[in-house]
Amino acid sequence: MWTKSHSIVTKEVTKEQMWKLFADVNNWHTWDDGVEFAKLEGKFEKGNHFMFQPKGGPKLKIGIVEASENKSFTDFTKFPLAKMYGEHTFEETTEGLKLTTTMTVKGLLSFLWIKIVAQKIVNTLPEDMQTQIETAKNL
């Protein structure tokens, strides 16, 4: 199993603003340059899924395996012989709102999917999370 996390603490946004940003899956492409499209039908809740296509990548079906409004959500992508989880948490602290994204890859071919997908996600987390904050400020 491979796991990498990145956290940032900010006083610029609330957990409600961050939740609203992520729950609006159909508009992810407006603030994330790496997203060709994301389409959710129904609610942003456990048990649902959305279609997702990164720029230059294949279309993926991503499941929502956990969703606790204004607190956290975990998404799940199934690859051949591997599974990838993205855990996103919003935690209030005395220093501000702590945002954490943790990527985990498990399975026989995890080494391949880390190289092809997960490492690229992790490498851009600092910049991506700053963009998320900047976008969520206006919600």
JOBEL-V831222 format. One record per helix or strand. SS is the DSSP state (@ for helix, = for strand). FROM is the first residue (numbers start at 1). TO is the last residue. Records with the same first field share a line. If there is no record, write none. Layout:
SS->FROM-TO / FROM-TO
This chain:
=->2-10 / 35-40 / 49-54 / 59-68 / 72-79 / 82-93 / 96-106
@->15-23 / 25-30 / 110-123 / 125-136
